[in-house]
Amino acid sequence: MDDTSVGERLRIARESARTTQAEAADTIGVARTTLIAIEKGQRRIRTHELQKLASLYGMSANALLRSEAVHLDLIPRFRKLMQSAEDDVLDAVKLLNDLVCSEVELEDALGVRRQLSYPPERPLLPGNVRAQAEQDAQELRDWLGLGSGPCFDIISILELQIGIRVFLRPLPPKISGLFAYDERAGACMLLNSNHPPERTVQTALHELAHFISARRQPEALLSEKEHNSRDEVYANAFARCFLTPARAVRQRFAELTAGQSRLTRRHIILLAHAFGVSREAVTRRLEELGLAKRGTWDWFIANGGISDEQVRQVVGDGSERSVDAFKPRGPIPPRIALLATEAWKQGLYSEGQLSSLLGISRFDIRALVDENGNEEGEADELFKLS
């Protein structure tokens, strides 16, 4: 590996470990200017210096220099975005960084090349950002071939149709999700699997909005975050508009309330069921579109709300479409599971190496390999790939 590549990996490792240049220079007994030269590839690092820096950064020299290892600088980018980022946020960013690096490394090992065909970027323009969000959301639906109909499996749309790398892992309660874009890895997203499905879907669409409007700017969605900026207003509006397109909501509302003079709980339940969103979300959307008076949802809450039992009485047991469609997954996405299994079958990685690479136990790796092996064993010659 050339000195420039080694220096770049050292810089990324140092910033990921939240270590300053001065601290790193002091560790190997050189001036800060010398460390800068090493990171720029202008001065070759010596073996004992490499070992000391690797120890300081909490990794092995082998992990730093392995030719097949992938090193991305998502963490430094987030740190520059959030100068006062807390440890929980930086830990989540490191997790996203590690997961993306692992997937890209498996792709490289198997000779897989992802073809990125993202929808066009739509930077924020002067004027009403909510109106732009409505238009951009519908244009993306048209690009995906969804039209104005309901869509219930948002995660699959992000992964399979748009091509975003999506990971679901348990995160601290205040962290809803992270989004980042890398020129090599493409767009990637980490969502909090501890949150309720409807909230996770909202987070996914919120981060999708940032991908549409400013994809090269990393974003962390926190529960206490201020939502007054134009970027955040746009992202929240985009999520609502994508799930509940205005024309489709107006049309279904007109069908359900034809000949009636009062908005009832039954109307809200049926609309929420039709679009796979919560009762509150659809009521707020009706208020936003002027189909219900402002304060309608607050009135329902003050007068007993809309209970799950009332929902079951109206639409039966399959009452929560959005929850039903949000299928639970294991700690790694299905696609990575297939890549990992194939890499193990070809002898490219051992179970222990896959366990370290993906950050899961050997037991989980063994279960993954066995599951995929059993499925292949059931297939006969008719399903053999050429």
Helices and strands as residue ranges (DSSP letters): H 3-16, H 21-28, H 32-39, H 47-56, H 61-65, H 74-81, H 87-110, H 129-144, H 154-156, I 157-162, E 165-169, E 175-182, E 186-192, H 197-214, E 219-222, H 230-243, H 246-257, H 265-275, H 279-288, H 296-302, H 308-315, H 321-325, H 334-345, H 351-358, H 362-378, G 381-383
